[in-house]
Amino acid sequence: MIAEILADTKTRMARAVESAKEDFATVRTGRANPQLFQKILVDYYGSPTPLAQLASLNNPEARTLIVTPYDKSALKAIEQAIRDTPNIGANPTNDGNIVRVTLPELTADRRKEYVKIVRTKGEDAKVHLRGIRRKSKDELDALKSEVGEDDLARAEKELDALTRAHVDEIDAALGRKEAELLEV
């Protein structure tokens, strides 16, 4: 029973770390990257739809991204969703067939803002990991009457080690992203 709880915890923590890395990827660095637009939701016929499901994304130049919608009637909605997305600073233009997004050059102040955003996302991910740890600890405590105290103490130490390893993984990804953002 303890092994099942720890295995489930490890799986959930790994998913949380992957989610954090995906969140870090949505914060832009110097180049236009289609991943920046992965989390953008477009109001498509009244329902929020991910941009990747409505259009193809290409980047022909370093700071330009071309969004080609599958349905031309969604052009205005896509353009508006990109314009309304915070932290990108892009000004999309619509030529009737595609949406061309040119990202502005990153200034030192803007880079520092992005570092703050990434740190916030990293802290949110760590809070999520601690929540997973707390839930697993509660599940282990519920087993107190079924297993011995030694097994329970060993499981809690393993849980703490798991949590520490995943927090370190988030910190490493955060450090890489910060270095990438501050690189000129």
C-alpha positions as CSV (number, residue, x, y, z in Angstrom):
1,M,0.0,0.0,0.0
2,I,2.8,2.4,0.9
3,A,4.6,1.6,-2.4
4,E,1.4,2.4,-4.4
5,I,1.1,5.8,-2.6
6,L,4.7,6.7,-3.3
7,A,4.5,5.5,-6.9
8,D,1.4,7.7,-7.5
9,T,3.1,10.6,-5.8
10,K,6.1,10.2,-8.0
11,T,4.0,10.2,-11.1
12,R,2.0,13.3,-10.1
13,M,5.1,15.2,-9.2
14,A,6.7,14.3,-12.5
15,R,3.7,15.7,-14.3
16,A,3.8,18.8,-12.2
17,V,7.5,19.3,-13.2
18,E,6.7,18.8,-16.9
19,S,3.8,21.3,-16.6
20,A,6.2,23.8,-15.0
21,K,8.7,23.4,-17.8
22,E,5.9,23.9,-20.4
23,D,4.9,27.1,-18.5
24,F,8.5,28.3,-18.7
25,A,8.6,27.7,-22.4
26,T,5.6,30.1,-22.9
27,V,7.8,33.0,-21.6
28,R,9.6,34.4,-24.6
29,T,13.3,34.9,-25.0
30,G,14.9,36.7,-28.0
31,R,13.4,34.5,-30.8
32,A,9.9,34.0,-31.9
33,N,8.9,30.5,-30.9
34,P,5.6,28.8,-31.6
35,Q,5.6,27.5,-28.0
36,L,4.9,31.1,-26.9
37,F,1.4,30.7,-28.3
38,Q,0.6,27.2,-26.9
39,K,-1.4,28.5,-24.0
40,I,-3.3,31.2,-25.9
41,L,-7.1,30.5,-26.0
42,V,-9.1,32.0,-28.8
43,D,-12.8,32.7,-28.4
44,Y,-14.0,30.5,-31.4
45,Y,-17.8,30.4,-31.8
46,G,-18.2,31.1,-28.1
47,S,-15.9,28.5,-26.7
48,P,-12.2,29.0,-25.7
49,T,-10.1,27.0,-28.1
50,P,-6.3,26.6,-28.0
51,L,-4.6,28.5,-30.9
52,A,-2.7,25.4,-32.0
53,Q,-6.1,23.7,-32.8
54,L,-7.2,26.6,-35.0
55,A,-4.0,27.5,-36.9
56,S,-0.6,26.4,-38.0
57,L,2.4,28.4,-36.6
58,N,5.6,29.1,-38.6
59,N,8.5,31.4,-37.8
60,P,10.3,32.4,-41.0
61,E,12.5,35.0,-39.2
62,A,13.9,35.4,-35.8
63,R,11.3,37.7,-34.4
64,T,8.4,37.0,-36.7
65,L,5.7,34.4,-36.4
66,I,3.1,33.6,-39.0
67,V,-0.3,32.2,-37.9
68,T,-2.2,30.5,-40.7
69,P,-5.8,29.7,-39.6
70,Y,-7.5,26.6,-40.9
71,D,-10.8,28.6,-40.9
72,K,-10.4,32.2,-42.3
73,S,-13.5,33.3,-40.3
74,A,-11.4,33.0,-37.1
75,L,-8.8,35.5,-38.2
76,K,-10.2,38.4,-36.2
77,A,-10.6,36.3,-33.1
78,I,-7.0,34.9,-33.4
79,E,-5.6,38.4,-33.8
80,Q,-7.6,39.7,-30.8
81,A,-6.5,36.8,-28.6
82,I,-2.8,37.4,-29.4
83,R,-3.2,41.1,-28.8
84,D,-4.9,40.5,-25.5
85,T,-2.3,38.0,-24.2
86,P,-0.2,39.6,-21.5
87,N,3.6,39.3,-21.4
88,I,4.1,38.8,-25.1
89,G,4.1,42.5,-26.2
90,A,3.3,41.5,-29.7
91,N,1.3,43.5,-32.2
92,P,-0.4,41.2,-34.7
93,T,-1.4,42.3,-38.2
94,N,-4.0,40.6,-40.3
95,D,-3.8,40.6,-44.1
96,G,-7.0,38.6,-44.7
97,N,-5.3,35.2,-45.0
98,I,-2.7,35.1,-42.2
99,V,-1.8,36.8,-39.0
100,R,1.7,38.1,-38.9
101,V,3.1,38.6,-35.4
102,T,6.3,40.6,-35.0
103,L,7.8,40.5,-31.5
104,P,9.6,43.6,-30.3
105,E,13.2,43.6,-29.4
106,L,13.8,42.7,-25.7
107,T,15.1,45.5,-23.5
108,A,16.9,44.9,-20.3
109,D,13.9,46.0,-18.3
110,R,11.6,43.7,-20.2
111,R,14.0,40.8,-19.6
112,K,13.9,41.5,-15.9
113,E,10.1,41.5,-16.0
114,Y,10.2,38.1,-17.7
115,V,12.6,36.7,-15.1
116,K,10.1,37.8,-12.4
117,I,7.3,36.1,-14.3
118,V,9.3,32.9,-14.6
119,R,10.2,33.0,-10.9
120,T,6.5,33.3,-10.0
121,K,5.7,30.4,-12.3
122,G,8.4,28.4,-10.6
123,E,7.1,29.2,-7.1
124,D,3.6,28.2,-8.2
125,A,5.0,24.9,-9.3
126,K,6.8,24.3,-6.0
127,V,3.6,25.1,-4.1
128,H,1.8,22.5,-6.3
129,L,4.5,20.0,-5.4
130,R,4.1,20.7,-1.7
131,G,0.3,20.2,-2.1
132,I,0.9,16.8,-3.7
133,R,3.3,16.0,-0.8
134,R,0.7,17.0,1.8
135,K,-2.0,14.8,0.2
136,S,0.4,11.8,0.1
137,K,1.4,12.4,3.7
138,D,-2.3,12.4,4.7
139,E,-2.8,9.1,2.8
140,L,0.2,7.6,4.6
141,D,-1.0,8.9,8.0
142,A,-4.3,7.1,7.3
143,L,-2.4,3.8,7.1
144,K,-1.0,4.3,10.6
145,S,-3.2,1.5,12.1
146,E,-2.3,-1.0,9.3
147,V,1.5,-0.6,9.1
148,G,4.2,-0.2,11.6
149,E,5.7,3.1,12.7
150,D,9.1,2.2,11.2
151,D,7.6,1.6,7.8
152,L,5.7,4.8,8.0
153,A,8.8,6.8,9.1
154,R,10.7,5.3,6.2
155,A,7.9,6.1,3.7
156,E,7.8,9.7,5.0
157,K,11.6,10.1,4.5
158,E,11.2,8.7,1.0
159,L,8.4,11.1,0.4
160,D,10.6,14.0,1.5
161,A,13.4,12.9,-0.7
162,L,11.0,12.6,-3.7
163,T,9.7,16.1,-3.0
164,R,13.2,17.5,-2.7
165,A,14.4,15.9,-5.9
166,H,11.4,17.4,-7.9
167,V,11.8,20.8,-6.3
168,D,15.5,20.7,-7.3
169,E,14.5,19.8,-10.9
170,I,12.2,22.8,-11.0
171,D,14.9,25.0,-9.6
172,A,17.3,23.7,-12.3
173,A,14.8,24.4,-15.1
174,L,14.1,27.9,-13.6
175,G,17.9,28.6,-13.5
176,R,18.3,27.6,-17.2
177,K,15.3,29.8,-18.2
178,E,16.6,32.8,-16.2
179,A,20.0,32.4,-17.9
180,E,18.3,32.2,-21.3
181,L,16.2,35.3,-20.6
182,L,19.2,37.4,-19.4
183,E,21.4,36.3,-22.3
184,V,21.8,39.2,-24.7
